[in-house]
Amino acid sequence: MYPSKTILSLTADLLANGAFSHLPDDEITGIHQEIMKLQEPLTRIQQNLLLSIWYRADAGNIPTSLLYRCNTVLQQFGRVPIEALLFEYEMELLD
């Protein structure tokens, strides 16, 4: 299991790398404020909240190494990787 510090750090990295730049400014601000107010150690609920936020990221704007680290954490938690969701979305657009 990954420490909550890793989840918080990766969320901040996603934000810093523009993974949420496609969202409205108020949502980006909300994500930033959420990160700033969280304290270590994160509760399970807080960890799940941050992991859920990751799915709002634009996988096309995430550096490969960061995407890999995020997907590794998601898989540790038994969740679907970010890139798999992007592929499913693209397939829906083609239908």
N, C-alpha and C positions, 0 to 999 in steps of 0.2 A: 504494500500500500504506500502510495506517495504521501509525503508530509504535506499538510495544508499550505505550508510556505511555498512549495513548488506550484500549487494551483494558483495561489495569489500572484506569484511572480510571473507565471506564464500568462495570466489574464492581463497583467500590466504590460507584458511584452506584446501581446496581441494589439492592445490599445495603442502602444507606442509605434507599432509597425503599420498602422492604418487599416487594420483588419475590419474595423467598424466604420470606416470613412463613408460607406454607402448609406449609413443610417442618418436620420435627422440629427441636427446638432444637439437638441435637448436630450436625445437618447444617449448620445456619446457622453454628454456631460453627466448623465445619470450613472452610466457605467463607471466613469472616472470617480465620481463621488462615492459610489459603493465600494470601490477598491480602497479609497482613502480612509474610509471609516471602519473598515474591517480590522480586527485585532487577532493576532496569533495567540493560541491555536484556533483555527476555524472549527466551528461545529460542523457536523455532518450536513445539516441543512444549508449552511453557508457554502460549503464545498459544492453541494449539488446545485445551488444557485449559480455559482461561478461557472461550473461545467455546462450548465444550460445556456448561459450567456455565450459560451464559445460557439454554439451552433448558429448564432446570429452573425458570426464573422464571415467575411467574403473570402472563401478559400483561395480564390484567384489572386488575392492581394497579400497572402501570407507567405513569407520566405519559407522555402522547403524545409530547412532545418527546424524552424519553429513549428511548422505544421506537423512534422514528424514527432517532435516532443509532445505536442498537444494530443495527437492521436494515440501515442503510447500511454499517456495518462488516462485518456478516455477508455481505452481498451482494458486497462487495469481495473477500471470501475465497471466493466461489462457494458460499456456504451459503444455506440456506432461511431466510427471515425468521421471527422469533418468532411474529408474528401469523398467518402462513400455517400454522404447526404448530397453533396454537390452533384455527383454522378446521377443519383436518383432524380434530382430536380431537372437536370439537363435532359434526361430521358423522357420526363413528363412533358417538357416543352416540345419535343420532337413528335409526340403522339398527336 
